[in-house]
Amino acid sequence: MLERINKPNDIKNLRPEEWPALAQDIRQFLVEKISVTGGHLASNLGVVELTMALHLAFDLPKDKIIWDVGHQAYTHKLLSGRKAGFDKLRQSGGLSGFPKRKESDFDSFDTGHSSTSVSAGLGMVYARELAGEDYYVVSVIGDGAMTGGMAYEALNNAAQLKKNFIIILNDNQMSISENVGGMSTYLGKLRTDEGYNNLKQEISDTLMKIPVIGDPLVRKISKTKDTIKQMVIPGMLFENLGVTYLGPVDGHDMNQLMKFLTAAKKMRRPVIVHVKTKKGKGYEPAELNPCRFHGVEPFHVSTGLPREPKKYATYTDIFARMMCNLAQKDSRIVGISAAMPEGTGMTRFAKLYPDRFFDVGIAEEHAITFAAGLAAGGMKPVVAIYSSFLQRAYDQILHDVCIQDLPVILAVDRAGLVGADGETHQGIFDLSYLTSMPNMCVFAPKNKYEMMDVLDFAAAYGHPMAIRYPRGTVYKGLKEYREPIRVGKAEILARGREIALLALGTMVQTAMEVREILERDGWQVTVVNMRFAQPWDREMVEGLMPFHHLFVTMEENVLNGGLGEHIAAHLSNLGFSGSSLSIGIPNVYVEHGSVDTLKRLLGMDAESIAKKIRERERERQPAGRPKG
């Protein structure tokens, strides 16, 4: 059946009896493709029928679908004519794993973070009305994203609307990890309430016994489902917010989905359609373990096991182990996650210390201020959040943590380039915004051992501290360099003259490779592990000035506002007669691709950096030879 889906809207040529076969083909296609490229599997398998129904019920791309987060839009991409692109899914130059307006007119809004679709959709509805245009706007939001406060801000605003706006609540009882909190409990009651689910049948059975009028009454009541719901569940949350509620409906029943979407289109007000789906549906390993198959590396289809099993510990693994060790020694250590205990390594801590672990849902802003409250109450909170998600809580870090100088530890996971998830997930801005905040201490470990040492240090520090570390295998080299950590003090790894490489975090390993390349060419090179991005070691840099004519800063962060910019300004203010060269990420949004590929493209691998240094040296010495 999938062979007949090659260009946009081909699905409209299928007969209803062919829909189930297409759904099965799509699931098989997704499993086969993602097993090779990696990607978001479980979330996409869960919305196959829902996506098909949306493409059938609406006139795309005239009508607009906004996918919250967007990692569940693979079927949408397939049905909108991008089937061939799946061979290079999430690879450099290939198909993005998220909606991209520049990729297709069918992608009406770029997404990658959670709880945004209702706000964006409402804005698009008002734009439609102001422009006098006629199209439907559909925002698809997961129940996990409903733990984010932004969704309720938008729903509150939407209550004023007197025009059609359709919100699909994709309820699979999961975000990345299992959902928590009041919204999860509320939706669970809607899913399981006996009286709610059985009411229609009970009324039908009773009324059908009444002679003559029974059958007409049943038909009449079946047309007034919304009123019945209000009778059974008085004060429903969404209705009280001013949004009409329809559902719940089986998200894998195409006929029911089409009926509900048709009804929603007739509303002249905001309407939320509650759709129940199963994350990972149709592929048993993903159904049994939807967390692991949320974002998955290439795997064997027959078993679901990774093609390349993890052989080495990651920075997240080291963090997880240290959290448990710290908690054992200090009862004031508490852990906080924003709906990602597995991804951030908090699962074991949660099992060992359930009373000291808090999963607040997809609510990064709340997580930070909640941590500030814990710190003000005498605890030592550790908040583990991915770098790209932490930026959502900028004001809370600045206002609630740093102004009060509270001992909150930010475990900034996935810092730097993360690769295949692309622009919305690259953790390349945290150094710039965190170092702009007074009282915030920012550290990036060079290897496994420094990661262990800095967590010990942070637990005793007593002030705000961010520890940024990358995704992937932990670096075990340079074990012999393990000076005690002191606030704002760097560590010299190799002493030379002429050129000083000042590297931070992941770039320390690269700096040692650059030194080896340059010394083969005859240059003498100093390598410094900066450790701290704030406060950074001014005394050490000033001590190197008399013996070096070129300072090269290296960081896996945007150059604007980064460590290199701060050091270059300081050298200039001191009247340094030499020059500086900043290695980092240009002020751009970095698209998807493997980390190694992206580093080469950005000129951040060892060979590219050595080439830039040679070019700078040729400018200084036209003969192009070392000073000797």
C-alpha positions as CSV (number, residue, x, y, z in Angstrom):
1,M,0.0,0.0,0.0
2,L,2.9,2.4,0.8
3,E,4.0,2.2,-2.8
4,R,1.0,4.3,-3.7
5,I,2.1,7.1,-1.4
6,N,4.7,9.0,-3.3
7,K,3.6,12.6,-3.4
8,P,1.5,14.9,-1.1
9,N,-2.1,13.9,-0.6
10,D,-1.8,10.5,-2.3
11,I,-3.5,9.1,0.8
12,K,-6.8,10.7,-0.3
13,N,-6.8,8.2,-3.2
14,L,-7.2,5.2,-1.0
15,R,-10.5,3.6,0.0
16,P,-11.3,3.4,3.7
17,E,-10.9,-0.4,3.7
18,E,-7.3,0.1,2.6
19,W,-6.4,2.4,5.5
20,P,-5.4,-0.5,8.0
21,A,-3.0,-1.9,5.4
22,L,-1.4,1.4,4.9
23,A,-1.0,1.9,8.7
24,Q,0.7,-1.5,8.9
25,D,3.0,-0.6,6.0
26,I,4.0,2.7,7.5
27,R,4.9,1.1,10.8
28,Q,7.0,-1.5,9.0
29,F,8.7,1.3,7.0
30,L,9.5,3.3,10.1
31,V,10.9,0.4,12.0
32,E,13.1,-0.6,9.0
33,K,14.4,2.9,8.3
34,I,15.0,4.0,11.9
35,S,16.8,0.7,12.7
36,V,19.5,1.9,10.2
37,T,19.6,5.6,10.9
38,G,18.4,5.8,14.5
39,G,15.8,8.3,15.5
40,H,12.5,8.7,17.4
41,L,10.7,5.5,17.0
42,A,8.1,4.8,19.8
43,S,6.4,8.3,19.5
44,N,6.1,7.9,15.8
45,L,4.7,4.4,15.9
46,G,2.0,5.7,18.2
47,V,0.5,8.4,15.9
48,V,0.3,6.6,12.6
49,E,-3.5,6.4,12.4
50,L,-3.8,9.9,13.9
51,T,-1.5,11.4,11.3
52,M,-3.3,9.5,8.5
53,A,-6.7,10.9,9.8
54,L,-5.3,14.4,9.9
55,H,-4.1,14.2,6.3
56,L,-7.4,12.8,5.2
57,A,-9.6,15.2,7.1
58,F,-7.8,18.4,6.3
59,D,-6.6,20.1,3.1
60,L,-2.8,20.3,3.5
61,P,-0.8,22.4,3.2
62,K,-3.5,25.0,3.1
63,D,-4.7,23.9,6.5
64,K,-1.9,24.0,9.1
65,I,-0.8,21.2,11.5
66,I,1.6,22.2,14.3
67,W,3.3,19.3,16.0
68,D,4.3,19.9,19.6
69,V,8.0,18.9,20.1
70,G,7.8,17.5,16.5
71,H,9.7,14.2,17.0
72,Q,6.4,12.4,16.2
73,A,6.1,13.9,12.7
74,Y,7.8,11.1,10.7
75,T,4.5,9.8,9.3
76,H,3.5,13.3,8.5
77,K,6.7,13.7,6.5
78,L,6.1,10.4,4.7
79,L,2.6,11.3,3.7
80,S,3.7,14.7,2.5
81,G,6.0,13.3,-0.2
82,R,9.3,12.9,1.6
83,K,9.5,9.1,1.7
84,A,12.8,9.0,-0.2
85,G,14.5,11.3,2.3
86,F,14.3,8.7,5.1
87,D,17.5,7.0,3.9
88,K,19.4,10.0,5.2
89,L,17.2,10.8,8.2
90,R,18.9,13.1,10.7
91,Q,22.2,12.9,8.7
92,S,24.1,16.0,7.5
93,G,22.3,17.3,4.5
94,G,19.4,14.9,4.9
95,L,15.9,14.9,6.2
96,S,15.5,16.5,9.6
97,G,14.0,14.5,12.5
98,F,11.7,17.5,13.3
99,P,9.3,19.8,11.3
100,K,11.2,22.4,9.3
101,R,9.4,25.1,7.3
102,K,12.3,25.4,4.9
103,E,12.1,21.6,4.2
104,S,8.4,21.5,3.2
105,D,5.3,23.7,2.9
106,F,3.6,21.0,4.9
107,D,5.6,21.9,7.9
108,S,3.8,25.0,9.1
109,F,5.9,25.7,12.2
110,D,9.4,24.6,13.4
111,T,9.3,22.7,16.7
112,G,11.7,20.8,18.9
113,H,10.9,21.8,22.4
114,S,7.8,20.9,24.4
115,S,4.5,22.7,25.2
116,T,4.7,25.3,22.4
117,S,2.1,24.1,19.9
118,V,-1.0,25.6,21.4
119,S,0.6,29.1,21.7
120,A,1.9,28.9,18.1
121,G,-1.5,27.6,16.8
122,L,-3.4,30.3,18.6
123,G,-1.1,32.9,17.0
124,M,-1.7,31.4,13.6
125,V,-5.5,31.4,14.2
126,Y,-5.5,35.1,14.9
127,A,-3.2,35.8,11.9
128,R,-5.8,33.9,9.8
129,E,-8.6,36.1,11.1
130,L,-6.7,39.3,10.8
131,A,-5.7,38.5,7.2
132,G,-9.3,37.4,6.3
133,E,-8.2,34.0,5.2
134,D,-10.0,30.6,5.5
135,Y,-8.1,27.6,6.7
136,Y,-8.0,25.2,9.7
137,V,-5.3,25.3,12.4
138,V,-4.6,22.1,14.3
139,S,-2.2,21.9,17.2
140,V,-1.1,18.4,18.2
141,I,0.1,18.2,21.8
142,G,1.0,15.2,24.0
143,D,-0.2,14.6,27.5
144,G,3.4,14.8,28.6
145,A,3.7,18.3,27.2
146,M,0.6,19.3,29.2
147,T,2.8,19.3,32.3
148,G,4.4,22.4,30.9
149,G,2.9,25.7,32.1
150,M,3.1,27.3,28.7
151,A,0.3,25.0,27.5
152,Y,-2.0,26.4,30.1
153,E,-1.1,30.0,29.4
154,A,-2.1,29.4,25.8
155,L,-5.4,27.5,26.8
156,N,-6.3,30.4,29.1
157,N,-5.8,32.8,26.2
158,A,-7.6,30.6,23.7
159,A,-10.8,30.7,25.8
160,Q,-11.5,34.2,24.4
161,L,-11.5,32.9,20.9
162,K,-14.8,32.7,19.0
163,K,-13.4,31.0,15.9
164,N,-12.4,27.4,15.1
165,F,-9.2,26.2,16.6
166,I,-8.5,22.5,17.0
167,I,-6.2,21.0,19.6
168,I,-5.4,17.3,19.5
169,L,-4.4,15.9,22.9
170,N,-2.3,12.8,22.0
171,D,-2.6,10.9,25.2
172,N,-0.1,8.0,25.4
173,Q,0.6,8.3,29.2
174,M,4.2,9.1,28.3
175,S,6.4,12.0,27.6
176,I,10.0,10.7,27.3
177,S,9.6,8.9,30.6
178,E,6.4,8.0,32.3
179,N,4.2,11.0,33.0
180,V,3.9,12.4,36.5
181,G,1.7,14.9,38.3
182,G,-1.9,16.1,38.5
183,M,-2.6,16.2,34.7
184,S,-1.5,12.6,34.3
185,T,-3.8,11.6,37.2
186,Y,-6.7,13.6,35.7
187,L,-6.4,12.1,32.2
188,G,-6.0,8.7,33.8
189,K,-9.4,9.1,35.4
190,L,-10.9,10.2,32.1
191,R,-9.5,7.1,30.5
192,T,-10.6,4.6,33.1
193,D,-13.8,6.0,34.7
194,E,-16.4,3.3,34.5
195,G,-19.4,5.6,34.5
196,Y,-17.9,7.7,31.8
197,N,-17.0,4.9,29.4
198,N,-20.1,2.9,29.9
199,L,-22.7,5.7,30.2
200,K,-23.8,5.7,26.5
201,Q,-24.4,1.9,26.5
202,E,-26.2,2.0,29.9
203,I,-28.6,4.8,28.8
204,S,-29.2,3.0,25.5
205,D,-30.0,-0.3,27.1
206,T,-32.5,1.4,29.6
207,L,-34.2,3.6,27.1
208,M,-34.6,1.0,24.4
209,K,-36.9,-0.9,26.8
210,I,-39.5,2.0,26.7
211,P,-42.1,1.2,24.1
212,V,-42.5,3.5,21.1
213,I,-40.3,6.3,22.2
214,G,-37.2,4.4,23.3
215,D,-35.5,4.1,19.9
216,P,-36.0,7.8,18.9
217,L,-34.7,8.9,22.3
218,V,-31.5,6.8,21.9
219,R,-30.9,8.4,18.5
220,K,-31.4,11.9,20.0
221,I,-29.1,11.3,22.9
222,S,-26.4,10.0,20.7
223,K,-26.3,13.4,19.1
224,T,-25.8,15.2,22.4
225,K,-22.6,13.5,23.6
226,D,-21.0,16.8,24.9
227,T,-24.0,17.5,27.1
228,I,-23.9,13.9,28.5
229,K,-20.2,14.3,29.3
230,Q,-20.9,17.5,31.3
231,M,-23.5,15.5,33.3
232,V,-21.1,12.7,34.1
233,I,-18.0,14.7,34.7
234,P,-19.1,18.1,36.0
235,G,-16.5,20.8,36.0
236,M,-14.2,19.1,33.5
237,L,-10.9,20.9,33.4
238,F,-10.9,21.8,29.7
239,E,-14.5,22.9,29.6
240,N,-13.9,25.1,32.6
241,L,-11.0,26.7,30.8
242,G,-13.4,27.6,28.0
243,V,-12.3,24.9,25.5
244,T,-14.9,22.4,24.3
245,Y,-13.9,18.8,25.0
246,L,-14.5,15.8,22.7
247,G,-13.4,12.3,23.6
248,P,-11.6,10.3,24.5
249,V,-11.4,8.5,21.2
250,D,-9.3,5.4,20.3
251,G,-6.4,6.9,18.4
252,H,-5.9,3.7,16.4
253,D,-9.5,3.5,15.1
254,M,-9.6,5.4,11.8
255,N,-13.3,5.6,11.5
256,Q,-13.7,7.0,15.0
257,L,-10.9,9.5,14.4
258,M,-12.5,10.7,11.2
259,K,-15.9,11.2,13.0
260,F,-14.3,13.2,15.8
261,L,-12.2,15.4,13.5
262,T,-15.2,16.1,11.3
263,A,-17.1,17.2,14.4
264,A,-14.2,19.3,15.5
265,K,-14.1,21.2,12.2
266,K,-17.7,22.3,12.7
267,M,-17.0,24.1,16.0
268,R,-16.8,27.8,15.9
269,R,-14.7,27.9,19.1
270,P,-11.6,26.2,20.5
271,V,-12.0,22.4,20.8
272,I,-9.8,19.8,22.2
273,V,-10.0,16.3,20.9
274,H,-8.7,13.7,23.4
275,V,-7.0,10.9,21.5
276,K,-5.8,7.8,23.2
277,T,-2.7,6.2,21.6
278,K,-0.1,3.6,22.5
279,K,3.5,4.6,22.3
280,G,5.5,2.1,20.2
281,K,2.4,0.4,18.8
282,G,3.0,-2.3,16.3
283,Y,6.6,-3.1,17.2
284,E,6.8,-5.3,20.4
285,P,10.1,-4.1,21.7
286,A,9.0,-0.5,21.5
287,E,5.6,-1.3,23.1
288,L,7.3,-3.1,26.0
289,N,10.0,-0.4,26.5
290,P,8.8,2.9,25.0
291,C,11.4,4.9,27.0
292,R,14.3,3.1,25.4
293,F,12.8,3.4,22.0
294,H,11.9,7.1,22.4
295,G,15.2,8.2,20.8
296,V,17.1,5.1,19.7
297,E,20.4,4.3,18.0
298,P,20.5,1.9,15.1
299,F,19.2,-1.5,16.2
300,H,18.4,-5.0,15.0
301,V,14.8,-5.3,13.9
302,S,14.4,-8.9,15.0
303,T,15.5,-8.3,18.6
304,G,15.4,-4.5,19.2
305,L,18.9,-4.7,20.5
306,P,21.4,-2.0,19.4
307,R,23.6,-2.7,16.4
308,E,26.6,-1.5,18.4
309,P,26.0,-2.2,22.1
310,K,27.3,0.4,24.5
311,K,30.8,-0.6,25.5
312,Y,32.0,2.5,27.4
313,A,30.6,4.6,30.2
314,T,29.2,8.0,29.3
315,Y,29.4,11.3,31.2
316,T,25.8,10.7,32.2
317,D,26.8,7.3,33.7
318,I,29.5,9.0,35.8
319,F,27.1,11.6,36.9
320,A,24.6,8.9,37.9
321,R,27.1,7.0,39.9
322,M,28.4,10.1,41.7
323,M,24.9,11.3,42.6
324,C,24.3,8.1,44.5
325,N,27.7,8.4,46.2
326,L,27.1,12.0,47.2
327,A,23.6,11.2,48.5
328,Q,25.0,8.4,50.7
329,K,27.4,10.8,52.3
330,D,25.1,13.8,52.6
331,S,21.4,13.5,53.4
332,R,20.8,17.1,52.1
333,I,21.5,16.1,48.5
334,V,18.3,15.9,46.5
335,G,17.8,15.2,42.8
336,I,15.4,17.0,40.4
337,S,14.5,16.0,36.8
338,A,12.2,17.6,34.3
339,A,10.5,14.5,32.9
340,M,13.8,12.8,32.0
341,P,15.1,10.6,34.8
342,E,16.4,8.0,32.4
343,G,18.1,10.4,30.0
344,T,19.8,12.4,32.7
345,G,20.9,9.3,34.7
346,M,18.6,9.9,37.7
347,T,16.8,6.6,37.6
348,R,19.1,4.7,40.1
349,F,19.1,7.7,42.4
350,A,15.3,7.8,42.4
351,K,15.2,4.1,43.3
352,L,17.7,4.4,46.1
353,Y,16.4,7.7,47.5
354,P,12.7,8.0,46.4
355,D,12.0,10.6,49.1
356,R,14.8,12.8,47.8
357,F,14.0,12.6,44.1
358,F,11.6,14.9,42.3
359,D,10.4,14.5,38.7
360,V,8.5,17.7,38.1
361,G,7.4,16.9,34.5
362,I,8.2,19.0,31.4
363,A,8.5,22.1,33.5
364,E,12.1,23.4,33.5
365,E,11.2,26.9,34.8
366,H,9.4,25.3,37.8
367,A,12.3,22.9,38.3
368,I,14.8,25.7,38.9
369,T,12.6,27.8,41.2
370,F,11.6,24.6,43.0
371,A,15.3,23.9,43.5
372,A,15.9,27.4,44.7
373,G,13.2,26.8,47.4
374,L,14.8,23.6,48.4
375,A,18.2,25.3,48.7
376,A,16.7,28.2,50.7
377,G,15.3,25.5,53.0
378,G,18.8,24.0,53.7
379,M,18.9,21.3,51.0
380,K,21.5,20.8,48.3
381,P,19.5,20.4,45.1
382,V,21.0,18.9,41.9
383,V,19.0,19.7,38.8
384,A,19.8,17.5,35.8
385,I,18.6,19.0,32.5
386,Y,19.8,18.9,28.9
387,S,21.6,22.1,27.9
388,S,19.1,23.0,25.2
389,F,16.1,22.6,27.6
390,L,17.9,24.5,30.4
391,Q,17.8,27.7,28.3
392,R,14.0,27.7,28.9
393,A,14.7,28.6,32.5
394,Y,17.1,31.5,32.0
395,D,15.1,33.9,34.1
396,Q,14.6,31.5,37.0
397,I,18.4,30.8,37.1
398,L,19.1,34.5,37.1
399,H,16.3,35.7,39.4
400,D,15.6,32.9,41.8
401,V,19.0,31.2,42.1
402,C,21.8,33.6,41.4
403,I,20.5,36.8,43.0
404,Q,20.1,34.9,46.2
405,D,23.4,33.1,45.8
406,L,21.7,29.8,46.5
407,P,23.6,26.5,46.4
408,V,21.8,25.0,43.4
409,I,23.9,22.6,41.3
410,L,23.0,22.5,37.6
411,A,24.0,19.3,35.9
412,V,24.0,20.5,32.3
413,D,23.8,17.3,30.2
414,R,24.2,17.2,26.4
415,A,26.3,20.4,26.4
416,G,27.9,21.3,23.1
417,L,27.1,19.6,19.8
418,V,24.7,16.7,20.2
419,G,24.4,15.8,16.5
420,A,21.4,14.2,14.8
421,D,18.6,16.1,16.6
422,G,19.8,19.3,15.0
423,E,19.1,23.0,15.7
424,T,16.7,22.8,18.5
425,H,18.8,20.4,20.5
426,Q,22.4,21.6,20.1
427,G,23.6,22.6,23.6
428,I,25.8,25.5,22.3
429,F,24.5,28.5,24.1
430,D,24.8,27.7,27.8
431,L,28.3,29.1,28.3
432,S,27.1,32.4,26.9
433,Y,24.0,32.8,29.0
434,L,25.3,31.2,32.3
435,T,28.5,33.3,32.3
436,S,26.4,36.5,32.0
437,M,25.0,35.8,35.5
438,P,26.8,37.1,38.6
439,N,27.3,34.5,41.3
440,M,27.2,31.6,38.8
441,C,30.2,29.3,38.7
442,V,30.6,27.4,35.4
443,F,32.8,24.3,35.0
444,A,33.5,21.9,32.2
445,P,35.4,18.7,33.0
446,K,38.0,17.4,30.6
447,N,37.6,13.7,31.4
448,K,36.0,11.1,33.6
449,Y,38.2,11.8,36.6
450,E,37.5,15.6,36.5
451,M,33.8,14.9,36.2
452,M,34.0,12.9,39.4
453,D,36.1,15.5,41.2
454,V,33.9,18.4,40.3
455,L,30.7,16.8,41.6
456,D,32.4,16.3,44.9
457,F,33.6,19.9,44.7
458,A,30.1,21.3,43.8
459,A,28.5,19.5,46.7
460,A,30.7,21.4,49.2
461,Y,30.8,24.7,47.2
462,G,27.8,26.4,48.7
463,H,27.0,28.7,45.8
464,P,25.3,28.4,42.4
465,M,27.3,26.1,40.1
466,A,26.7,24.7,36.6
467,I,28.7,21.6,35.4
468,R,28.4,21.2,31.6
469,Y,29.3,17.9,30.0
470,P,28.7,16.3,26.6
471,R,26.6,13.5,25.3
472,G,28.4,10.3,24.6
473,T,31.4,8.3,25.8
474,V,33.4,9.7,28.6
475,Y,37.1,10.6,27.8
476,K,39.5,8.6,30.0
477,G,42.7,10.1,28.7
478,L,45.0,12.6,30.6
479,K,44.4,10.6,33.8
480,E,47.8,11.7,35.1
481,Y,46.7,15.3,35.2
482,R,44.4,15.6,38.2
483,E,45.2,18.7,40.2
484,P,42.7,19.5,43.0
485,I,39.9,21.8,41.9
486,R,40.1,25.3,43.2
487,V,37.6,28.0,42.3
488,G,38.6,29.8,39.1
489,K,41.9,28.0,38.7
490,A,43.1,26.4,35.5
491,E,45.4,23.4,35.0
492,I,48.5,23.5,32.8
493,L,48.9,20.2,30.9
494,A,51.9,21.0,28.6
495,R,54.4,23.9,28.8
496,G,55.9,25.5,25.8
497,R,56.4,29.0,24.4
498,E,55.0,31.0,21.4
499,I,51.4,29.5,21.2
500,A,49.1,28.9,24.1
501,L,46.0,26.7,23.6
502,L,43.4,27.5,26.3
503,A,40.8,24.8,26.1
504,L,37.6,24.1,27.9
505,G,35.9,20.8,28.6
506,T,35.6,18.5,25.5
507,M,38.1,20.7,23.6
508,V,41.0,19.8,25.9
509,Q,41.4,16.4,24.2
510,T,41.4,18.2,20.8
511,A,43.9,20.8,22.1
512,M,46.4,18.0,22.9
513,E,45.9,16.7,19.3
514,V,46.5,20.2,17.9
515,R,49.7,20.5,20.0
516,E,51.0,17.3,18.6
517,I,50.4,18.5,15.0
518,L,52.0,21.9,15.6
519,E,55.0,20.5,17.4
520,R,55.8,18.3,14.4
521,D,56.0,21.6,12.4
522,G,58.4,23.0,14.9
523,W,56.2,25.2,17.1
524,Q,56.4,25.2,20.9
525,V,52.9,24.9,22.4
526,T,51.4,25.3,25.8
527,V,48.1,23.6,26.6
528,V,45.9,24.8,29.4
529,N,42.8,23.0,30.7
530,M,40.8,26.1,31.7
531,R,38.2,24.1,33.7
532,F,36.2,27.2,34.7
533,A,34.4,29.4,32.2
534,Q,33.4,31.6,35.2
535,P,35.4,32.7,37.1
536,W,38.2,32.0,34.7
537,D,41.9,32.1,35.6
538,R,43.1,35.6,34.8
539,E,46.2,35.2,36.8
540,M,47.4,32.2,34.8
541,V,46.7,33.9,31.4
542,E,48.5,37.0,32.5
543,G,51.5,34.9,33.6
544,L,51.7,33.3,30.1
545,M,51.6,36.7,28.2
546,P,55.3,37.4,28.3
547,F,56.2,34.1,26.7
548,H,53.5,33.7,24.1
549,H,52.5,35.7,21.0
550,L,49.3,33.8,20.2
551,F,46.5,32.8,22.5
552,V,44.0,30.3,21.0
553,T,40.8,29.7,23.0
554,M,38.9,26.5,22.3
555,E,35.3,25.9,23.4
556,E,32.3,23.9,22.2
557,N,29.9,26.9,22.4
558,V,28.9,29.8,20.2
559,L,31.6,32.4,20.0
560,N,29.3,35.2,20.9
561,G,29.5,35.6,24.7
562,G,31.8,32.6,25.1
563,L,35.0,32.2,27.0
564,G,37.1,33.2,24.0
565,E,35.4,36.5,23.7
566,H,36.0,37.2,27.4
567,I,39.7,36.3,27.3
568,A,40.3,38.3,24.0
569,A,38.7,41.4,25.6
570,H,40.9,41.0,28.7
571,L,44.1,40.6,26.6
572,S,43.2,43.7,24.7
573,N,42.5,45.7,27.8
574,L,46.0,44.7,29.1
575,G,47.6,45.9,25.9
576,F,48.8,42.5,24.8
577,S,51.1,43.0,21.8
578,G,50.4,39.5,20.3
579,S,47.1,38.2,19.0
580,S,44.3,35.9,19.9
581,L,42.3,33.4,18.0
582,S,38.9,32.1,19.1
583,I,37.9,28.6,18.1
584,G,34.2,27.9,18.7
585,I,30.9,27.7,16.9
586,P,29.9,30.7,14.7
587,N,26.8,32.6,15.7
588,V,24.5,30.2,13.7
589,Y,22.0,27.5,14.4
590,V,23.8,24.2,13.7
591,E,21.7,21.7,11.8
592,H,21.6,17.9,12.2
593,G,24.5,15.5,11.5
594,S,27.0,13.4,13.4
595,V,29.1,15.3,15.9
596,D,32.3,14.4,14.1
597,T,30.9,15.7,10.8
598,L,29.6,18.9,12.4
599,K,33.0,19.6,14.0
600,R,34.7,19.2,10.6
601,L,32.2,21.5,8.9
602,L,32.6,24.1,11.7
603,G,36.4,23.9,11.6
604,M,36.6,22.6,15.2
605,D,38.5,19.3,14.6
606,A,42.2,19.1,15.3
607,E,43.4,19.4,11.7
608,S,41.1,22.4,11.0
609,I,42.3,24.2,14.1
610,A,46.0,23.5,13.3
611,K,45.4,24.9,9.8
612,K,43.9,28.1,11.2
613,I,46.8,28.5,13.5
614,R,49.3,28.0,10.7
615,E,47.5,30.7,8.6
616,R,47.6,33.1,11.5
617,E,51.3,32.4,12.0
618,R,51.9,33.1,8.2
619,E,50.2,36.4,8.6
620,R,52.7,37.2,11.4
621,Q,55.7,35.8,9.6
622,P,55.5,36.0,5.8
623,A,58.1,33.3,5.5
624,G,55.8,31.0,7.2
625,R,58.4,29.5,9.5
626,P,58.5,29.1,13.2
627,K,60.5,31.5,15.3
628,G,62.9,28.7,16.2
